[in-house]
Amino acid sequence: MRKLCLLFGILSITFIIASFNSRYIGNPTAKDILTNNKDADIFMLNGIIYSNSEDIEWVKERELTLGEKVGEIKKQTKESGEFENYTATKLPVGTLIYELVEKGDIYIAIVDNKEIRYLGLREG
């Protein structure tokens, strides 16, 4: 009987730990975003998806200082399976991407001399 209770206890703990691990979702992927919105304006940098944030009030109102260039868009696609760093859905190939002096989850893309703010999509 003791062995049965011990086995039940071990199985219960294993189940609880497994259920906690299954709740981890991770950062959104291009597939996650494009599945829900085929017209999303996103790009990938350092494995993180950044989304056009021109309609997010707090991002629009924030004072930002352009920092160093971090790269440029190398590929444009709406196919999530083809996404890798410096791939975008709408930004044209050759678009320059800049970090901010303030550092954080906002990057700036320059298109036709206009700054477009993109916010990193991170879980939690």
Order of alpha helices (4+ residues) and beta strands (2+ residues): alpha-alpha-beta-beta-alpha-beta-beta-beta-beta-beta-beta
